[in-house]
Amino acid sequence: MSLALIAVLFVACARDASRWVGQPFAGLLFLDSGIVVSIGEAAWRSPELQRAEWARIVEVDGRPTPTGAAVHAAVAGASVGRELTYTLRRGSEVFRLGIRVRHFTWDDFNAVFSPMLGIGACIVLLAWLWLARCPERPELRALFALCMFLGIVLITGPDQYGPYRFTPLFYLALAAVPPAMGQLALAYPWTPGRWARRLTAAAYALFATLGVVLVASRFHPAIFLPLLYLVYCALANALLLYIASLLSALLSARRSAAELLLALGGALGSSTIGIVILVAYPLLGEPVSAAWLIVPIALMPALSGLAFRGPRRLVLGGAR
């Protein structure tokens, strides 16, 4: 059932994303709150537009734009090639930028939206196929939960830049990714005991609440952005917990090194490029490529599923 619902979601988001093609385009992407994001293509923007990232568009040509939909409406009403003046606010700073309207092309679609839609669908399908082979394995259930929430985030990714139909679902799924990663860390390669299930349930409840707050506060950058960074920080820490667990099992030499190295390759391969980009981003003069961030994520279900086909996991303190 979950796979069917995600398929319906994919069709809806792919259809909406394809409708961008041939339409007037602002040359930058922004959320339904008008907050400009760093995802994009170098061909869209000049280096000085990096200043606009994570600032909120409050006016276009002097007309107030309280929402991202209002910004899109202003752009749609302008002819291609015309320069629009955007007024942006970041905290107490207010500044203006002039940006020419351009067409959104299939090349733009393939560079930005295709990786989100394609990899999102791919990781959900891969994790489901692994789970279908051994549905009783808790590590495969945890992998599917992680890929399902992450897949929803990616599939609804294009919608976050318009038309904003699935924004609440996006943030609720995003908030569920850190506890899903924590669930995987507790399910493989060790099994701490019943308390792990209680801890996982509590983490999901806590982050579901955080997701609701994200949705409610998205028009208030002073609240929204710190909470968004908190989700990212929690995900990074859950990933580190999982990697540390894998290394601990590898050093103990109490299970197959090949199996653990596959799982470790999935964890590191899916995240290393993204981490490098985030660390180096202040030195870059162009937006972050969606493909470089997203495509490696497919390594997680591909390599982890291969690893989890091995013998049952170990229990802390001894073999099962």
Secondary structure, 3 states (H helix, E strand, C coil): CHHHHHHHHHHHHHHHHHCCCCCEECCCCECCCCEECCECCCCCCCHHHHHHCCCEEEEECCEECCCHHHHHHHHHCCCCCCEEEEEEEECCEEEEEEEECEECCHHHHHHHHHHHHHHHHHHHHHHHHHHHHCCCCHHHHHHHHHHHHHHHHHHCCHHHHCCCCCHHHHHHHHHHHHHHHHHHHHHCCEECCHHHHHHHHHHHHHHHHHHHHHHHHCCCHHHHHHHHHHHHHHHHHHHHHHHHHHHHHHHHCCCCHHHHHHHHHHHHHHHHHHHHHHHHHHHCCCCECHHHHHHHHHHHHHHHHHHHCCCCCEECCECC
